Amino acid sequence: MLYMKEGSLSGCQLVFDAMIRDYSYRQGRFIKVSGGVGFMHNGSPEPPLR
């Protein structure tokens, strides 16, 4: 997902879902892992990363 501010890119977000096998408890069954990360430009004079 992209975040636009005054026609410029000011941030983005990545959300994920993954299916993995649970070997920690030695069951070997599938578990779902979900997460996300986001980056936003704070409006300081420095240009955003490209």
OpenMM code with the backbone's topology and positions (N, CA, C; nanometers):
from openmm import Vec3, app, unit

residues = "MET LEU TYR MET LYS GLU GLY SER LEU SER GLY CYS GLN LEU VAL PHE ASP ALA MET ILE ARG ASP TYR SER TYR ARG GLN GLY ARG PHE ILE LYS VAL SER GLY GLY VAL GLY PHE MET HIS ASN GLY SER PRO GLU PRO PRO LEU ARG".split()
positions = [
    Vec3(0.0843, -0.1161, 0.0000),
    Vec3(0.0000, 0.0000, 0.0000),
    Vec3(0.0896, 0.1234, 0.0000),
    Vec3(0.0591, 0.2194, -0.0838),
    Vec3(0.1372, 0.3419, -0.0922),
    Vec3(0.0613, 0.4566, -0.0281),
    Vec3(0.1331, 0.5501, 0.0328),
    Vec3(0.0743, 0.6687, 0.0920),
    Vec3(0.1210, 0.7903, 0.0143),
    Vec3(0.0265, 0.8669, -0.0377),
    Vec3(0.0586, 0.9848, -0.1167),
    Vec3(0.0251, 1.1107, -0.0373),
    Vec3(0.1102, 1.2132, -0.0506),
    Vec3(0.0865, 1.3418, 0.0128),
    Vec3(0.1243, 1.4498, -0.0868),
    Vec3(0.0286, 1.5308, -0.1270),
    Vec3(0.0502, 1.6387, -0.2235),
    Vec3(0.1150, 1.5863, -0.3510),
    Vec3(0.0738, 1.4699, -0.3960),
    Vec3(0.1232, 1.4127, -0.5211),
    Vec3(0.2577, 1.3434, -0.5123),
    Vec3(0.3142, 1.3327, -0.3930),
    Vec3(0.4439, 1.2667, -0.3747),
    Vec3(0.4278, 1.1461, -0.2831),
    Vec3(0.5102, 1.0480, -0.3062),
    Vec3(0.5102, 0.9291, -0.2215),
    Vec3(0.5653, 0.9657, -0.0845),
    Vec3(0.4887, 0.9408, 0.0222),
    Vec3(0.5358, 0.9739, 0.1568),
    Vec3(0.5518, 0.8499, 0.2446),
    Vec3(0.5138, 0.7318, 0.1948),
    Vec3(0.5320, 0.6105, 0.2732),
    Vec3(0.4782, 0.4882, 0.2026),
    Vec3(0.5075, 0.3723, 0.2582),
    Vec3(0.4555, 0.2472, 0.2026),
    Vec3(0.4428, 0.1458, 0.3154),
    Vec3(0.3666, 0.0408, 0.2893),
    Vec3(0.3413, -0.0622, 0.3883),
    Vec3(0.3448, -0.1982, 0.3209),
    Vec3(0.4035, -0.2963, 0.3888),
    Vec3(0.4078, -0.4337, 0.3415),
    Vec3(0.3419, -0.5219, 0.4473),
    Vec3(0.2415, -0.5980, 0.4058),
    Vec3(0.1710, -0.6909, 0.4950),
    Vec3(0.1889, -0.8305, 0.4372),
    Vec3(0.2154, -0.9295, 0.5228),
    Vec3(0.2391, -1.0640, 0.4719),
    Vec3(0.1685, -1.1692, 0.5557),
    Vec3(0.1392, -1.2822, 0.4935),
    Vec3(0.0909, -1.4047, 0.5565),
    Vec3(0.1768, -1.5189, 0.5038),
    Vec3(0.2171, -1.6087, 0.5903),
    Vec3(0.2985, -1.7221, 0.5490),
    Vec3(0.2527, -1.8479, 0.6221),
    Vec3(0.2612, -1.9604, 0.5562),
    Vec3(0.2331, -2.0899, 0.6175),
    Vec3(0.3667, -2.1622, 0.6346),
    Vec3(0.3970, -2.2025, 0.7578),
    Vec3(0.5212, -2.2745, 0.7843),
    Vec3(0.4916, -2.3949, 0.8730),
    Vec3(0.5859, -2.4872, 0.8749),
    Vec3(0.5710, -2.6037, 0.9626),
    Vec3(0.6259, -2.5709, 1.1008),
    Vec3(0.5549, -2.6154, 1.2035),
    Vec3(0.5922, -2.5916, 1.3424),
    Vec3(0.6812, -2.7055, 1.3906),
    Vec3(0.8129, -2.6812, 1.3857),
    Vec3(0.9070, -2.7815, 1.4357),
    Vec3(0.9548, -2.7470, 1.5764),
    Vec3(0.9172, -2.6308, 1.6282),
    Vec3(0.9594, -2.5911, 1.7630),
    Vec3(0.9042, -2.6859, 1.8684),
    Vec3(0.7803, -2.7262, 1.8509),
    Vec3(0.7174, -2.8176, 1.9461),
    Vec3(0.7117, -2.9598, 1.8922),
    Vec3(0.7842, -2.9838, 1.7819),
    Vec3(0.7997, -3.1168, 1.7218),
    Vec3(0.6681, -3.1786, 1.6768),
    Vec3(0.5728, -3.0931, 1.6395),
    Vec3(0.4464, -3.1460, 1.5902),
    Vec3(0.4481, -3.1573, 1.4384),
    Vec3(0.5180, -3.0681, 1.3715),
    Vec3(0.5260, -3.0729, 1.2263),
    Vec3(0.4015, -3.0241, 1.1546),
    Vec3(0.3048, -2.9711, 1.2282),
    Vec3(0.1831, -2.9206, 1.1653),
    Vec3(0.2069, -2.7802, 1.1095),
    Vec3(0.1214, -2.7397, 1.0159),
    Vec3(0.1329, -2.6068, 0.9580),
    Vec3(0.0739, -2.5028, 1.0530),
    Vec3(0.1420, -2.3865, 1.0594),
    Vec3(0.0902, -2.2718, 1.1327),
    Vec3(0.0957, -2.1499, 1.0412),
    Vec3(0.0119, -2.0533, 1.0708),
    Vec3(0.0078, -1.9302, 0.9921),
    Vec3(0.0824, -1.8208, 1.0685),
    Vec3(0.1721, -1.7516, 0.9973),
    Vec3(0.2462, -1.6397, 1.0534),
    Vec3(0.2071, -1.5157, 0.9743),
    Vec3(0.1660, -1.4101, 1.0440),
    Vec3(0.1248, -1.2856, 0.9796),
    Vec3(0.2037, -1.1697, 1.0381),
    Vec3(0.2226, -1.0664, 0.9579),
    Vec3(0.2933, -0.9487, 1.0084),
    Vec3(0.2917, -0.8366, 0.9072),
    Vec3(0.3603, -0.7321, 0.9405),
    Vec3(0.3671, -0.6191, 0.8501),
    Vec3(0.4703, -0.5186, 0.8963),
    Vec3(0.5091, -0.4317, 0.8039),
    Vec3(0.6036, -0.3252, 0.8327),
    Vec3(0.5640, -0.2052, 0.7480),
    Vec3(0.5831, -0.0858, 0.8007),
    Vec3(0.5488, 0.0352, 0.7272),
    Vec3(0.6559, 0.1413, 0.7435),
    Vec3(0.6714, 0.2262, 0.6427),
    Vec3(0.7673, 0.3356, 0.6441),
    Vec3(0.6947, 0.4625, 0.6038),
    Vec3(0.7167, 0.5704, 0.6791),
    Vec3(0.6534, 0.6980, 0.6487),
    Vec3(0.7584, 0.8083, 0.6488),
    Vec3(0.7415, 0.9050, 0.5602),
    Vec3(0.8263, 1.0239, 0.5580),
    Vec3(0.7682, 1.1224, 0.6571),
    Vec3(0.8503, 1.1831, 0.7424),
    Vec3(0.7992, 1.2670, 0.8507),
    Vec3(0.7816, 1.4139, 0.8112),
    Vec3(0.8081, 1.4502, 0.6884),
    Vec3(0.7884, 1.5876, 0.6447),
    Vec3(0.9067, 1.6777, 0.6687),
    Vec3(1.0207, 1.6228, 0.7101),
    Vec3(1.1405, 1.7043, 0.7305),
    Vec3(1.1958, 1.7497, 0.5948),
    Vec3(1.2851, 1.8477, 0.5927),
    Vec3(1.3372, 1.9001, 0.4658),
    Vec3(1.4126, 1.7993, 0.3797),
    Vec3(1.4648, 1.6934, 0.4400),
    Vec3(1.5393, 1.5942, 0.3619),
    Vec3(1.4449, 1.5218, 0.2661),
    Vec3(1.4904, 1.4931, 0.1440),
    Vec3(1.4027, 1.4189, 0.0509),
    Vec3(1.3841, 1.2747, 0.0961),
    Vec3(1.2714, 1.2119, 0.0645),
    Vec3(1.2505, 1.0711, 0.1026),
    Vec3(1.3469, 0.9788, 0.0291),
    Vec3(1.3695, 0.8608, 0.0854),
    Vec3(1.4543, 0.7610, 0.0208),
    Vec3(1.3929, 0.7169, -0.1106),
    Vec3(1.4748, 0.6895, -0.2064),
    Vec3(1.4262, 0.6429, -0.3373),
    Vec3(1.4684, 0.5021, -0.3611),
] * unit.nanometer
topology = app.Topology()
chain = topology.addChain("A")
for resn in residues:
    res = topology.addResidue(resn, chain)
    for name in ("N", "CA", "C"):
        topology.addAtom(name, app.Element.getBySymbol(name[0]), res)
